[in-house]
Amino acid sequence: GTWVFGPRFCEFYAFWGNMCGCVSIYTMVWITLDRYNVIVKGMNGTPLTAKGAMLRNLFSWVFSIVWCIFPFFGWNRYVPEGNMTACGTDYLTDDQFSKSYLYVYTTWVFVGPFFLIVFSYFFIVKAVMAHEQQMREQAKKMGVKSLRSEEAKQTSNECRLAKIALMNVSLWFMAWSPYLVINWAGMFSPSTVTPLFSIWGSVFAKANAVYNPLVYALTHPKYRAALYVKLPFLACKGDSDEDNTSVTSSATTAVPEKSEQA
C-alpha cells in the first residue's frame, strides 16, 4: 500500500494515534493506582474524589500532548510506517538526536507505566493474600470453619485476584510491546523491519481499545448488573450481593463447623 493523504495529514494521523495511545496507557496507570490505594492502603488511603479524577485525566492529556508534539519541532518526526498505510514515529533515521526521543519516550510511556502497573498488582495480590490468611487464623481462634461464606466457592479470592492481575498486565504488555519491538528493531536492526513486520504494532495497539473495556468494566460486578438493566439481551447480569462481594471486602457471617457424628 501507499500513503495517499499527503505528509501533513500523515503527521496529524501519527500525532493523534500516538497521543491517544499515551492517554490510554496513563489512564490504565491511574486505574491501577486507584485499586492499589483502595486495596493495599485501605482506610489509610485517600479516597478518590471527582476533582482528583478530573485532575488525573487532565494530567494524562497534557502529559501526552507534550510528549507527542515534540516531533513537530524537530525531535524525531512522524513518517509513514513500513507498510505505507499508517504513520508513526521515525525509527529508521540513523541519527542519535532523533533516536534519543524514542529512548526517552520509551522510558516515560512504556517502561515507567509498565513497572508501576506490575508493582501495584504485586502488592494488591500480596495484601489480599495476607488478609485472607488473617481471616483464616481469626476463624480458627473463634472455633468456626470460616468467617467468609464465599470461601466455600471453588475459586478463592486470592486466585481470582491473581488471575485478574495477570490478565491486566498481560493484555497491557501484549498491546504495546509490538510497537516497542518494532521501534527498537528499526533503530538497531533496520533490515528486520519488513512491511508485514511493521503492521503488527498498529494491529495490537488499536485492538487495545476493544478489549480494554472488557477487562476494566465488564469484569466489575456492579457494572455488569447496571448494564444488564439497560441491555438485558447481553446476558451479562452481575452476581447477587450475597454471592459476589469484592475481593477486598469481608463477610461477617461465621460458618460453624459441622459437629462430628458420635
HUFEN-V35685 format. One record per residue. N is the residue number from 0. RES is the residue in three letters. OMEGA is omega in radians with two decimals (none if undefined). Layout:
N|RES|OMEGA, N|RES|OMEGA
This chain:
0|GLY|3.13, 1|THR|3.10, 2|TRP|-2.98, 3|VAL|-3.03, 4|PHE|3.06, 5|GLY|-3.07, 6|PRO|-3.10, 7|ARG|3.12, 8|PHE|3.08, 9|CYS|3.14, 10|GLU|-3.13, 11|PHE|3.07, 12|TYR|3.14, 13|ALA|3.14, 14|PHE|-3.11, 15|TRP|3.10, 16|GLY|3.13, 17|ASN|-3.11, 18|MET|-3.14, 19|CYS|3.07, 20|GLY|3.12, 21|CYS|3.10, 22|VAL|3.12, 23|SER|-3.13, 24|ILE|-3.09, 25|TYR|3.01, 26|THR|3.08, 27|MET|3.09, 28|VAL|-3.13, 29|TRP|3.10, 30|ILE|3.14, 31|THR|3.13, 32|LEU|3.08, 33|ASP|3.08, 34|ARG|3.08, 35|TYR|-3.13, 36|ASN|-3.09, 37|VAL|-3.01, 38|ILE|-3.06, 39|VAL|-3.12, 40|LYS|3.09, 41|GLY|-3.10, 42|MET|3.13, 43|ASN|-3.13, 44|GLY|3.10, 45|THR|-3.12, 46|PRO|3.11, 47|LEU|3.12, 48|THR|3.10, 49|ALA|3.11, 50|LYS|3.12, 51|GLY|3.12, 52|ALA|3.12, 53|MET|3.13, 54|LEU|3.10, 55|ARG|3.08, 56|ASN|3.12, 57|LEU|3.11, 58|PHE|-3.12, 59|SER|-3.11, 60|TRP|-3.13, 61|VAL|3.13, 62|PHE|-3.11, 63|SER|3.14, 64|ILE|-3.12, 65|VAL|-3.09, 66|TRP|-3.05, 67|CYS|-3.13, 68|ILE|-3.11, 69|PHE|-3.14, 70|PRO|3.08, 71|PHE|-3.07, 72|PHE|2.98, 73|GLY|3.08, 74|TRP|-2.93, 75|ASN|3.13, 76|ARG|3.09, 77|TYR|-3.08, 78|VAL|3.04, 79|PRO|3.12, 80|GLU|-3.00, 81|GLY|-3.13, 82|ASN|3.06, 83|MET|3.08, 84|THR|3.11, 85|ALA|-3.12, 86|CYS|-3.14, 87|GLY|-3.14, 88|THR|-3.13, 89|ASP|3.13, 90|TYR|-3.10, 91|LEU|3.14, 92|THR|-3.10, 93|ASP|-3.13, 94|ASP|-3.05, 95|GLN|3.11, 96|PHE|3.10, 97|SER|3.14, 98|LYS|-3.11, 99|SER|3.08, 100|TYR|-3.13, 101|LEU|3.08, 102|TYR|-3.08, 103|VAL|-3.14, 104|TYR|3.10, 105|THR|-3.12, 106|THR|-3.03, 107|TRP|-3.02, 108|VAL|3.09, 109|PHE|-3.03, 110|VAL|-3.13, 111|GLY|3.11, 112|PRO|-3.12, 113|PHE|-3.13, 114|PHE|3.04, 115|LEU|-3.14, 116|ILE|3.12, 117|VAL|3.12, 118|PHE|-3.09, 119|SER|-3.10, 120|TYR|3.07, 121|PHE|-3.12, 122|PHE|3.04, 123|ILE|3.13, 124|VAL|3.14, 125|LYS|-3.13, 126|ALA|-3.13, 127|VAL|3.11, 128|MET|3.10, 129|ALA|3.12, 130|HIS|3.13, 131|GLU|3.11, 132|GLN|3.10, 133|GLN|3.12, 134|MET|3.13, 135|ARG|3.12, 136|GLU|3.12, 137|GLN|3.11, 138|ALA|3.13, 139|LYS|3.12, 140|LYS|-3.11, 141|MET|3.12, 142|GLY|3.10, 143|VAL|-3.09, 144|LYS|-3.07, 145|SER|2.99, 146|LEU|-3.10, 147|ARG|-3.11, 148|SER|-3.10, 149|GLU|3.08, 150|GLU|3.11, 151|ALA|3.13, 152|LYS|-3.08, 153|GLN|-3.10, 154|THR|-3.12, 155|SER|3.11, 156|ASN|-3.14, 157|GLU|-3.11, 158|CYS|-3.14, 159|ARG|3.14, 160|LEU|3.12, 161|ALA|3.13, 162|LYS|3.12, 163|ILE|3.13, 164|ALA|3.14, 165|LEU|3.13, 166|MET|-3.14, 167|ASN|-3.12, 168|VAL|-3.11, 169|SER|-3.14, 170|LEU|3.09, 171|TRP|-3.13, 172|PHE|-3.12, 173|MET|-3.08, 174|ALA|-2.96, 175|TRP|3.13, 176|SER|3.13, 177|PRO|3.10, 178|TYR|3.11, 179|LEU|-3.12, 180|VAL|-3.12, 181|ILE|-3.12, 182|ASN|-3.11, 183|TRP|3.05, 184|ALA|3.11, 185|GLY|-3.14, 186|MET|-2.99, 187|PHE|3.11, 188|SER|-3.04, 189|PRO|-3.08, 190|SER|-3.13, 191|THR|-3.08, 192|VAL|3.08, 193|THR|3.08, 194|PRO|3.12, 195|LEU|3.14, 196|PHE|-3.04, 197|SER|-3.07, 198|ILE|-3.04, 199|TRP|3.09, 200|GLY|3.13, 201|SER|-3.10, 202|VAL|-3.09, 203|PHE|-3.12, 204|ALA|-3.13, 205|LYS|3.06, 206|ALA|3.11, 207|ASN|3.13, 208|ALA|-3.13, 209|VAL|-3.04, 210|TYR|3.07, 211|ASN|3.10, 212|PRO|3.13, 213|LEU|-3.09, 214|VAL|-2.99, 215|TYR|-3.11, 216|ALA|-3.04, 217|LEU|3.06, 218|THR|3.13, 219|HIS|-3.04, 220|PRO|-3.13, 221|LYS|3.10, 222|TYR|3.12, 223|ARG|-3.14, 224|ALA|3.13, 225|ALA|3.12, 226|LEU|3.12, 227|TYR|3.12, 228|VAL|-3.11, 229|LYS|-3.07, 230|LEU|-3.06, 231|PRO|-3.11, 232|PHE|3.10, 233|LEU|3.11, 234|ALA|-3.11, 235|CYS|-3.10, 236|LYS|3.10, 237|GLY|3.12, 238|ASP|3.13, 239|SER|-3.11, 240|ASP|-3.10, 241|GLU|-3.02, 242|ASP|-3.02, 243|ASN|3.09, 244|THR|3.14, 245|SER|3.14, 246|VAL|-3.13, 247|THR|-3.12, 248|SER|-3.11, 249|SER|3.06, 250|ALA|-3.07, 251|THR|-3.12, 252|THR|3.10, 253|ALA|3.14, 254|VAL|-3.08, 255|PRO|3.07, 256|GLU|3.08, 257|LYS|3.13, 258|SER|-3.13, 259|GLU|3.10, 260|GLN|-3.14, 261|ALA|none
